Amino acid sequence: MALTDLPMFQALRQKMQWHQERQGVLAENVANADTPGYRSKELKELSFGDMVDAEAGSGALRPVVTSAGHISTGGIGSSVGTKTDKASSFERTPNGNSVVLEEQMMKIAQNQIDYQTATSLYTRSLGMFKTALRR
């Protein structure tokens, strides 16, 4: 098993992939800022709970059940539920466009920061494992 196949690295890769897809959706919103009738889109938020539920039966990361009240299944996998939804926006131009450029630019900046954080965690985690394996 490769080091990058560990569930922690799979979750970080999945998060980075989600941010890449979100960047594309946000760029599409900005590109259509002047298109009449265009409504801004947003990806379904990726959460840890979604990642755990995605692989409920695969056994990738399964907790031990010692009591009926404990969690029965769970796992972190590689499938990302990335559906685009119409973003709720109260502002609309007279031609029906709902893209607010300032809002989209703030989302793009936050997305970039979050992506850089995930890549930093991935890189540092790999470095930590490499250091531990050398000694």
ABEGO torsion letter per residue (X at the ends): XBAAABAAAAAAAAAAAAAAAAAAAAAAAAAAAABBGBBBBBBBBBBAAAAAAAAAAAGABBBBBABAABBABEBBBABBBBBBBBBBBABBBAAGBABBAAAAAAAAAAAAAAAAAAAAAAAAAAAAAAAAAAX
